Amino acid sequence: RNLLARSSNLAKIGVRNQALARKPIVAAQVRFVHERGYNDVQDVPATIFHQVNMAMNGAKTCPSYAYIFETYSDYLTDFQISYAFQELALDKVERTPEFWNVILPKVKEQVPTLDRQCTQSLHGIIAGAGLMQLQDNVLWEALESKLVDEGLLRYFNVQEAAEILYYFAQCGRGSDELIDQMEKTFIQNKKALVGMDDTLWYLREGFSQLNKGSEILKKVLEDPEVELPKLE
């Protein structure tokens, strides 16, 4: 009798599992973004995380990315959102209504939640906006607030900071406070610029486009090994 009962229960479980298997994974679970405001990898079921990655790997248009953003809205990690945004910029994808109505609002919603654990995502969003030469005051103000008001600029290395300066300059963005902080950072870390031709290119282009930079900075960008006078 026990064996028959066990067999019956297993059969019921099998039927239930088959029924569940026919339902979309996302619809089968009640889901909210993590209370910190962004999802880390471990916050998302592995199956769904990989589904999103595969879907993004095949996405080539704004409508396809928008579909992913809407379908997996509460499962997307900050890095996946940043990746999609930057890929659209790198591939110079046509910005259809789905970009303005779905993708950009999701990016703007995510930025205020980012912290020092999300610097790569922050960098990716800045790069995407810069490459697109996107003119959106709310987005750029939120990005600068992260760098200046919350002090996240200090968590980027010299190369990343140089790229950030360049992308801000591409859109004519960046307050005096942000640019001054960056200038001091590059002067103080001038030894790290030695032999860094790519980094120096970003810096020269960025400061030139913004028409900013002191004479001391210009000397550093011309020759990072230059001896600077000691401040009294």
Secondary structure, DSSP 8 states (H G I E B T S, - for coil): -HHHHHHHHHHHHHHHHHHHHTS-TTTTS-----TTSSB-GGGS-HHHHHHHHHHHHH--SHHHHHHHHHHTTTT-BHHHHHHHHHHHHHTT----HHIIIIIHHHHHHHGGG--GGGHHHHHHHHHHHHHHT---HHHHHHHHHHHTTS-GGGGS-HHHHHHHHHHHHHTT---HHHHHHHHHHHHHTGGGGTT-HHHHHHHHHHHHHHT---HHHHHHHH-TT-------
